[in-house]
């Protein structure tokens, strides 16, 4: 095993202490992301229970659409507030604070007596989820070395999948009111756990001295790791890019620089293609869609199976992202989703008898979506965003994502009623195919790059999006190899 202190490149291997430390922080911080899975998975188990469990709460189609989609409508406001506060007060404080509105919202939902009360509770949960969507991702992006950034960056998808799966599983034995109270207690526990996390070295470097940033960095690296070499890079990065904490209006002006606009539009368009491909609709209308898809599998059982599939596929993605480039995963994801939707839509158009095929197609859909659509857009925006507005720009992008999620879920029932489920699924396939074309031409590759290298490319301090660490390392190896060859030749002569 390569010693961790030998070189700044390549990064320490996966089974080194430095990587394990980052992995542990990734797991602990992403416990917060489980709450988002619980929130988004709640509607899939709530709606079937409202009309059958006592006391029954009657709902109209419009109220059902609001119950499902209002979470995504509320999250952008939480994202925007969190984005500014995160850049001003730090990532750690926002990890703590985001749990409070989530807990309050769940408790209010548990006491709801009407559809209106449920919607209000979901709005408050959505505000907290918006705060929780961006903060853990910014935190983990800034504590990770390039080789671990993709792995840890895929954890939010696993955590949300775990939340969705747990929610579906518990709904088999518990009523939706009990689930609401359990979810609220979970957020209260996380509120107290979050106090143990240190601040990120990047945020400390932005507002404080390099010495304090170094002390923080040591918490995320082992004693054998070459801290000094990484700090030299960070100090040069701060000096070269005039890194400092900005006022609100300075942040707003920064948003209109090309170094912020380019990443924003690249990822936003990717997100729009993902949502038009139905990746969130399938998640939030699972049981209803399964019942209408001529599937021979019970809808509730199918929902649990899809939750387990998303969890397993998320773990698979975390493994693949260690070795496979981001763009390759994105293309496999978009093309796979497109092919599955075309097959499933065609089946629903012409099949006369129920079959297991729709369930298998939805399993394949979730698997392919996990490889790219569910993971990469938000991972990439935090990689591409400039440090001084990383929280704000990432939160704006997530807000756009949630507005898109709200829009597609709000429109889904009306579109389905107008053209039918089969044609709607075929439209998902067409959108995903167009998305693959966009990915091929426009999505950048960020694998193995430091955050500094990415930022300096977009602010035009670098001409290409390549790893300078790799180039320097290869030059050093080449010199060492030439020197060794020269010495061998001298001995021979």
Beta strands, then each sheet from edge to edge (+ up, - down):
end
